[in-house]
Amino acid sequence: MTPINLGTYLEKFFSEKKLRLSELYPGLSINRLRDELEQYARQKKINVDDLFSSRYIPSNTNPITNFFDSLIKGYPLEYIRGRAHFYKSEFDVSEIVLIPRSETEILVETASSFLRDWMKMSDERLRVLDIGTGSGAIIISLMQEMHRPIEAFATDISKDALEVARRNYFNLRFTIPRESSLRLIHTDRMSELLDEKFHLIVSNPPYIKKREDRDFVHHQVDTYEPHIALYLDDDKYDEWFRILFKQVLGSLYEEGIFIMEGHEDHLEDLASVCSMVGFSSVQLLKDYTNRHRFIFAKK
């Protein structure tokens, strides 16, 4: 192969693989791909000053070659780079945790607004719980948004996921008020915290029905992202959420709020379950595509 510079190779690669790349990464542009490759190179300690003008020869030992090979396999860009942008920060991610999505930022914005309003009425330190935290993106983003210290808790059924969250908290600790704290707890939903009380509980739980919905899940998501964080058995779905809602209701202070992301096809039914367990008001909130995406429930 005649040596060419990396910039030329990247353009040739994008042109020749455009159809395949558009199927795997909808909306991917050459500029986005260039940015991702540059950030990937930085993480691999490759000098990026003349990255795209430097000579590139594909090799099994060249990390840049691994980047291109992973793309063709359909590996998520965030997993290739090991980082994902969410809200206002970059978070470590791997196949152990879900890749945080932009629509989940609505949950953070809504929760932040509620906490600020409560802070205007009270000097108490607010207590917040994130159920099924994964990478910790939601709870850490909430902590970053608060100008006053909060007492935060986050749970996950996966010990490995909690280690990713712990690493992200360590990396971003400097962006959070010094007196804020975060406890990471290994448990299913909030089983180990039923004696605790919170002003706000948030969650982005598994909400895809394994049999009914799986055919509609993007192949890349189904192949690479952790199924334990995506799917629930169809016949256990309603009961799983009924238990969750009861646990949440019993652990909220009066006037406390629960905000949960969910599946647009099942959210209305889940809102009914939420009302039946005793929440005083339950609303559905929409995402950026105008679909119902969140439950907002008040004790």
C-alpha positions as a Markdown table, in Angstrom:
| # | Residue | x | y | z |
|---|---|---|---|---|
| 1 | Met | 0.0 | 0.0 | 0.0 |
| 2 | Thr | 1.3 | 3.4 | -1.0 |
| 3 | Pro | 1.7 | 5.5 | 2.2 |
| 4 | Ile | -0.8 | 8.4 | 2.5 |
| 5 | Asn | -1.4 | 10.8 | 5.3 |
| 6 | Leu | -4.1 | 10.1 | 7.9 |
| 7 | Gly | -6.4 | 12.9 | 6.8 |
| 8 | Thr | -6.5 | 11.5 | 3.2 |
| 9 | Tyr | -7.0 | 8.0 | 4.5 |
| 10 | Leu | -9.9 | 9.2 | 6.8 |
| 11 | Glu | -11.7 | 10.9 | 3.9 |
| 12 | Lys | -11.2 | 7.8 | 1.6 |
| 13 | Phe | -12.4 | 5.5 | 4.4 |
| 14 | Phe | -15.5 | 7.7 | 5.0 |
| 15 | Ser | -16.3 | 7.9 | 1.3 |
| 16 | Glu | -15.9 | 4.2 | 0.6 |
| 17 | Lys | -17.8 | 3.0 | 3.8 |
| 18 | Lys | -20.4 | 5.8 | 3.8 |
| 19 | Leu | -23.4 | 3.5 | 3.4 |
| 20 | Arg | -22.2 | 1.1 | 6.1 |
| 21 | Leu | -21.4 | 3.9 | 8.5 |
| 22 | Ser | -24.7 | 5.6 | 8.0 |
| 23 | Glu | -26.5 | 2.4 | 8.9 |
| 24 | Leu | -24.4 | 1.9 | 12.0 |
| 25 | Tyr | -24.0 | 5.6 | 13.1 |
| 26 | Pro | -27.0 | 7.6 | 11.8 |
| 27 | Gly | -26.1 | 11.2 | 11.2 |
| 28 | Leu | -22.4 | 10.6 | 11.4 |
| 29 | Ser | -20.5 | 13.3 | 9.5 |
| 30 | Ile | -16.8 | 13.4 | 8.4 |
| 31 | Asn | -16.3 | 16.3 | 10.8 |
| 32 | Arg | -17.7 | 14.3 | 13.7 |
| 33 | Leu | -15.6 | 11.3 | 12.8 |
| 34 | Arg | -12.5 | 13.5 | 12.6 |
| 35 | Asp | -13.2 | 14.9 | 16.0 |
| 36 | Glu | -13.7 | 11.5 | 17.5 |
| 37 | Leu | -10.5 | 10.2 | 16.0 |
| 38 | Glu | -8.5 | 13.2 | 17.3 |
| 39 | Gln | -9.9 | 12.7 | 20.9 |
| 40 | Tyr | -9.2 | 8.9 | 20.6 |
| 41 | Ala | -5.6 | 9.7 | 19.6 |
| 42 | Arg | -5.2 | 12.0 | 22.6 |
| 43 | Gln | -6.4 | 9.3 | 25.0 |
| 44 | Lys | -3.9 | 6.9 | 23.4 |
| 45 | Lys | -1.1 | 9.5 | 24.1 |
| 46 | Ile | -0.6 | 10.1 | 20.3 |
| 47 | Asn | 0.7 | 13.5 | 19.4 |
| 48 | Val | -2.2 | 15.3 | 17.6 |
| 49 | Asp | -0.4 | 18.4 | 16.5 |
| 50 | Asp | 0.2 | 17.0 | 13.0 |
| 51 | Leu | -2.1 | 14.0 | 13.3 |
| 52 | Phe | -3.9 | 14.3 | 10.0 |
| 53 | Ser | -0.9 | 15.3 | 8.0 |
| 54 | Ser | 1.3 | 12.5 | 9.3 |
| 55 | Arg | 1.9 | 9.3 | 7.3 |
| 56 | Tyr | -0.5 | 6.4 | 8.1 |
| 57 | Ile | 0.2 | 2.8 | 7.5 |
| 58 | Pro | -2.5 | 0.3 | 8.8 |
| 59 | Ser | -1.0 | -2.1 | 11.3 |
| 60 | Asn | -2.3 | -4.5 | 13.9 |
| 61 | Thr | -0.1 | -2.7 | 16.4 |
| 62 | Asn | -1.3 | 0.8 | 15.5 |
| 63 | Pro | -4.2 | 2.0 | 17.8 |
| 64 | Ile | -5.5 | 4.1 | 14.9 |
| 65 | Thr | -6.1 | 0.9 | 12.9 |
| 66 | Asn | -8.1 | -0.4 | 15.9 |
| 67 | Phe | -10.3 | 2.7 | 15.7 |
| 68 | Phe | -11.1 | 2.1 | 12.0 |
| 69 | Asp | -11.6 | -1.7 | 12.5 |
| 70 | Ser | -14.0 | -1.0 | 15.5 |
| 71 | Leu | -16.0 | 1.3 | 13.3 |
| 72 | Ile | -16.6 | -1.3 | 10.6 |
| 73 | Lys | -17.7 | -3.8 | 13.3 |
| 74 | Gly | -20.3 | -1.3 | 14.5 |
| 75 | Tyr | -18.8 | -0.8 | 17.9 |
| 76 | Pro | -20.3 | 2.4 | 19.5 |
| 77 | Leu | -18.1 | 5.4 | 19.1 |
| 78 | Glu | -18.4 | 6.1 | 22.9 |
| 79 | Tyr | -17.2 | 2.6 | 23.7 |
| 80 | Ile | -14.3 | 2.9 | 21.2 |
| 81 | Arg | -13.2 | 6.1 | 22.9 |
| 82 | Gly | -14.2 | 5.0 | 26.3 |
| 83 | Arg | -15.8 | 8.4 | 26.9 |
| 84 | Ala | -19.3 | 9.9 | 26.4 |
| 85 | His | -20.5 | 13.5 | 26.6 |
| 86 | Phe | -23.5 | 14.0 | 28.8 |
| 87 | Tyr | -25.0 | 17.3 | 29.9 |
| 88 | Lys | -21.9 | 19.4 | 30.6 |
| 89 | Ser | -19.2 | 16.8 | 31.2 |
| 90 | Glu | -17.3 | 13.8 | 29.7 |
| 91 | Phe | -17.9 | 10.5 | 31.5 |
| 92 | Asp | -15.9 | 7.3 | 31.3 |
| 93 | Val | -18.1 | 4.5 | 29.8 |
| 94 | Ser | -17.6 | 0.9 | 28.8 |
| 95 | Glu | -19.8 | -2.1 | 27.8 |
| 96 | Ile | -20.5 | -2.4 | 31.6 |
| 97 | Val | -22.8 | 0.7 | 31.5 |
| 98 | Leu | -25.3 | 2.3 | 29.1 |
| 99 | Ile | -24.1 | 5.1 | 27.0 |
| 100 | Pro | -25.9 | 8.2 | 28.3 |
| 101 | Arg | -28.4 | 9.7 | 25.9 |
| 102 | Ser | -29.2 | 13.4 | 25.2 |
| 103 | Glu | -32.9 | 13.0 | 26.1 |
| 104 | Thr | -31.9 | 12.0 | 29.6 |
| 105 | Glu | -30.5 | 15.5 | 30.1 |
| 106 | Ile | -34.2 | 16.6 | 30.4 |
| 107 | Leu | -34.4 | 14.5 | 33.5 |
| 108 | Val | -31.3 | 16.4 | 34.9 |
| 109 | Glu | -32.8 | 19.8 | 34.0 |
| 110 | Thr | -36.2 | 19.0 | 35.5 |
| 111 | Ala | -34.6 | 17.6 | 38.7 |
| 112 | Ser | -32.2 | 20.5 | 39.0 |
| 113 | Ser | -35.1 | 23.0 | 38.8 |
| 114 | Phe | -37.0 | 21.2 | 41.5 |
| 115 | Leu | -34.0 | 21.1 | 43.8 |
| 116 | Arg | -33.3 | 24.8 | 43.3 |
| 117 | Asp | -36.9 | 25.7 | 44.2 |
| 118 | Trp | -36.7 | 23.6 | 47.4 |
| 119 | Met | -33.4 | 25.3 | 48.3 |
| 120 | Lys | -35.1 | 28.7 | 48.1 |
| 121 | Met | -37.6 | 27.5 | 50.7 |
| 122 | Ser | -35.3 | 25.7 | 53.0 |
| 123 | Asp | -31.7 | 25.8 | 54.3 |
| 124 | Glu | -31.6 | 22.0 | 55.0 |
| 125 | Arg | -29.2 | 19.8 | 53.1 |
| 126 | Leu | -31.2 | 18.0 | 50.4 |
| 127 | Arg | -30.9 | 14.3 | 50.0 |
| 128 | Val | -31.1 | 12.8 | 46.5 |
| 129 | Leu | -31.1 | 9.2 | 45.2 |
| 130 | Asp | -30.3 | 7.9 | 41.8 |
| 131 | Ile | -31.6 | 4.3 | 41.2 |
| 132 | Gly | -29.7 | 2.3 | 38.6 |
| 133 | Thr | -26.9 | 4.9 | 38.3 |
| 134 | Gly | -24.7 | 3.1 | 35.7 |
| 135 | Ser | -21.9 | 5.5 | 34.8 |
| 136 | Gly | -23.2 | 8.0 | 37.4 |
| 137 | Ala | -23.9 | 10.6 | 34.7 |
| 138 | Ile | -27.3 | 11.6 | 36.1 |
| 139 | Ile | -26.4 | 12.0 | 39.8 |
| 140 | Ile | -23.0 | 13.6 | 39.2 |
| 141 | Ser | -24.6 | 16.1 | 36.7 |
| 142 | Leu | -27.2 | 16.9 | 39.4 |
| 143 | Met | -24.5 | 17.5 | 42.0 |
| 144 | Gln | -22.6 | 19.8 | 39.6 |
| 145 | Glu | -25.7 | 21.9 | 39.1 |
| 146 | Met | -26.3 | 22.6 | 42.8 |
| 147 | His | -24.6 | 25.7 | 44.2 |
| 148 | Arg | -25.2 | 24.3 | 47.7 |
| 149 | Pro | -24.0 | 20.9 | 49.0 |
| 150 | Ile | -26.3 | 18.0 | 48.7 |
| 151 | Glu | -26.2 | 14.5 | 50.2 |
| 152 | Ala | -26.4 | 12.1 | 47.2 |
| 153 | Phe | -26.8 | 8.4 | 47.0 |
| 154 | Ala | -26.7 | 6.1 | 43.9 |
| 155 | Thr | -27.5 | 2.4 | 43.5 |
| 156 | Asp | -26.8 | -0.2 | 40.9 |
| 157 | Ile | -27.3 | -4.0 | 40.7 |
| 158 | Ser | -23.9 | -4.2 | 39.0 |
| 159 | Lys | -20.8 | -3.9 | 41.1 |
| 160 | Asp | -18.8 | -3.2 | 37.9 |
| 161 | Ala | -21.1 | -0.4 | 37.0 |
| 162 | Leu | -20.6 | 1.2 | 40.4 |
| 163 | Glu | -16.8 | 1.1 | 39.8 |
| 164 | Val | -17.3 | 3.1 | 36.6 |
| 165 | Ala | -19.5 | 5.6 | 38.6 |
| 166 | Arg | -16.9 | 5.8 | 41.3 |
| 167 | Arg | -14.2 | 6.6 | 38.7 |
| 168 | Asn | -16.4 | 9.3 | 37.2 |
| 169 | Tyr | -17.1 | 10.9 | 40.6 |
| 170 | Phe | -13.3 | 10.9 | 41.3 |
| 171 | Asn | -12.5 | 12.5 | 38.0 |
| 172 | Leu | -15.2 | 15.2 | 38.3 |
| 173 | Arg | -15.1 | 15.8 | 42.0 |
| 174 | Phe | -13.5 | 19.2 | 41.4 |
| 175 | Thr | -16.7 | 20.4 | 39.7 |
| 176 | Ile | -18.9 | 19.6 | 42.7 |
| 177 | Pro | -19.3 | 21.7 | 45.9 |
| 178 | Arg | -16.7 | 20.5 | 48.4 |
| 179 | Glu | -19.2 | 19.6 | 51.1 |
| 180 | Ser | -21.4 | 17.5 | 48.8 |
| 181 | Ser | -21.1 | 13.7 | 49.2 |
| 182 | Leu | -22.0 | 10.7 | 47.2 |
| 183 | Arg | -22.5 | 7.2 | 48.5 |
| 184 | Leu | -22.5 | 4.3 | 46.0 |
| 185 | Ile | -24.6 | 1.3 | 47.1 |
| 186 | His | -24.7 | -2.2 | 45.5 |
| 187 | Thr | -28.4 | -3.2 | 45.6 |
| 188 | Asp | -31.4 | -4.1 | 43.4 |
| 189 | Arg | -33.4 | -0.8 | 42.9 |
| 190 | Met | -33.2 | 0.6 | 46.5 |
| 191 | Ser | -33.6 | -2.5 | 48.7 |
| 192 | Glu | -30.7 | -1.5 | 51.0 |
| 193 | Leu | -32.0 | 2.0 | 51.5 |
| 194 | Leu | -35.6 | 1.5 | 52.6 |
| 195 | Asp | -35.0 | 3.1 | 56.0 |
| 196 | Glu | -33.7 | 6.3 | 54.4 |
| 197 | Lys | -35.6 | 9.4 | 53.3 |
| 198 | Phe | -35.0 | 11.6 | 50.3 |
| 199 | His | -36.3 | 14.9 | 48.9 |
| 200 | Leu | -35.8 | 13.7 | 45.3 |
| 201 | Ile | -35.4 | 10.2 | 43.7 |
| 202 | Val | -34.5 | 9.9 | 40.1 |
| 203 | Ser | -34.1 | 6.8 | 37.9 |
| 204 | Asn | -33.4 | 5.7 | 34.4 |
| 205 | Pro | -34.2 | 2.0 | 34.9 |
| 206 | Pro | -34.3 | -0.9 | 32.4 |
| 207 | Tyr | -37.6 | -0.2 | 30.6 |
| 208 | Ile | -37.6 | -2.2 | 27.4 |
| 209 | Lys | -39.8 | -5.4 | 27.3 |
| 210 | Lys | -37.6 | -8.2 | 26.2 |
| 211 | Arg | -40.0 | -10.0 | 23.9 |
| 212 | Glu | -42.4 | -7.2 | 22.8 |
| 213 | Asp | -39.9 | -4.4 | 22.2 |
| 214 | Arg | -36.6 | -6.0 | 21.4 |
| 215 | Asp | -37.1 | -6.1 | 17.6 |
| 216 | Phe | -37.4 | -2.3 | 17.6 |
| 217 | Val | -34.1 | -1.7 | 19.4 |
| 218 | His | -31.2 | -0.6 | 17.3 |
| 219 | His | -28.9 | -3.5 | 16.5 |
| 220 | Gln | -25.9 | -1.6 | 17.8 |
| 221 | Val | -27.6 | -1.0 | 21.2 |
| 222 | Asp | -28.8 | -4.6 | 21.5 |
| 223 | Thr | -25.4 | -6.1 | 20.5 |
| 224 | Tyr | -23.1 | -4.0 | 22.7 |
| 225 | Glu | -24.9 | -2.3 | 25.6 |
| 226 | Pro | -25.6 | -4.2 | 28.8 |
| 227 | His | -28.9 | -6.1 | 28.7 |
| 228 | Ile | -29.3 | -5.9 | 32.4 |
| 229 | Ala | -29.7 | -2.2 | 32.1 |
| 230 | Leu | -32.0 | -2.4 | 29.0 |
| 231 | Tyr | -34.5 | -5.2 | 29.3 |
| 232 | Leu | -37.1 | -6.6 | 31.7 |
| 233 | Asp | -39.1 | -9.8 | 31.2 |
| 234 | Asp | -42.5 | -9.0 | 29.8 |
| 235 | Asp | -44.4 | -11.1 | 32.4 |
| 236 | Lys | -42.6 | -9.4 | 35.3 |
| 237 | Tyr | -42.6 | -5.8 | 33.9 |
| 238 | Asp | -45.6 | -4.3 | 35.7 |
| 239 | Glu | -44.8 | -6.0 | 39.0 |
| 240 | Trp | -41.1 | -4.9 | 38.8 |
| 241 | Phe | -42.2 | -1.3 | 38.5 |
| 242 | Arg | -45.0 | -1.6 | 41.1 |
| 243 | Ile | -42.3 | -2.7 | 43.6 |
| 244 | Leu | -40.1 | 0.1 | 42.6 |
| 245 | Phe | -42.8 | 2.7 | 42.9 |
| 246 | Lys | -43.8 | 1.5 | 46.4 |
| 247 | Gln | -40.2 | 1.6 | 47.5 |
| 248 | Val | -39.8 | 5.1 | 46.2 |
| 249 | Leu | -43.1 | 6.4 | 47.7 |
| 250 | Gly | -42.1 | 5.0 | 51.2 |
| 251 | Ser | -38.7 | 6.7 | 51.0 |
| 252 | Leu | -39.7 | 10.2 | 49.9 |
| 253 | Tyr | -40.3 | 13.1 | 52.3 |
| 254 | Glu | -43.7 | 14.7 | 52.1 |
| 255 | Glu | -43.8 | 16.8 | 48.9 |
| 256 | Gly | -40.8 | 14.8 | 47.6 |
| 257 | Ile | -40.5 | 14.2 | 43.9 |
| 258 | Phe | -39.8 | 11.1 | 41.8 |
| 259 | Ile | -38.6 | 11.5 | 38.2 |
| 260 | Met | -38.2 | 8.4 | 36.0 |
| 261 | Glu | -37.3 | 7.9 | 32.4 |
| 262 | Gly | -39.4 | 5.2 | 30.6 |
| 263 | His | -40.6 | 3.7 | 27.3 |
| 264 | Glu | -43.0 | 5.8 | 25.3 |
| 265 | Asp | -45.2 | 2.8 | 24.6 |
| 266 | His | -45.6 | 1.8 | 28.3 |
| 267 | Leu | -45.3 | 5.0 | 30.2 |
| 268 | Glu | -49.1 | 5.8 | 30.4 |
| 269 | Asp | -49.7 | 2.3 | 31.9 |
| 270 | Leu | -46.8 | 2.8 | 34.4 |
| 271 | Ala | -48.2 | 6.2 | 35.3 |
| 272 | Ser | -51.4 | 4.5 | 36.3 |
| 273 | Val | -49.5 | 2.0 | 38.4 |
| 274 | Cys | -47.7 | 4.9 | 40.0 |
| 275 | Ser | -51.0 | 6.6 | 40.9 |
| 276 | Met | -52.4 | 3.4 | 42.3 |
| 277 | Val | -49.5 | 2.9 | 44.8 |
| 278 | Gly | -50.3 | 6.3 | 46.3 |
| 279 | Phe | -48.5 | 9.3 | 44.7 |
| 280 | Ser | -50.6 | 12.4 | 45.1 |
| 281 | Ser | -50.0 | 13.6 | 41.5 |
| 282 | Val | -48.4 | 11.9 | 38.5 |
| 283 | Gln | -47.5 | 13.7 | 35.2 |
| 284 | Leu | -46.0 | 12.6 | 31.9 |
| 285 | Leu | -43.2 | 14.7 | 30.4 |
| 286 | Lys | -42.1 | 14.7 | 26.8 |
| 287 | Asp | -38.7 | 14.4 | 25.2 |
| 288 | Tyr | -37.1 | 16.3 | 22.3 |
| 289 | Thr | -39.1 | 14.3 | 19.8 |
| 290 | Asn | -42.4 | 15.2 | 21.6 |
| 291 | Arg | -42.9 | 11.7 | 22.9 |
| 292 | His | -43.8 | 10.8 | 26.4 |
| 293 | Arg | -40.5 | 9.9 | 28.1 |
| 294 | Phe | -40.7 | 10.7 | 31.8 |
| 295 | Ile | -42.8 | 10.2 | 34.9 |
| 296 | Phe | -42.9 | 13.2 | 37.3 |
| 297 | Ala | -44.6 | 12.0 | 40.5 |
| 298 | Lys | -45.2 | 13.9 | 43.8 |
| 299 | Lys | -45.7 | 12.3 | 47.1 |
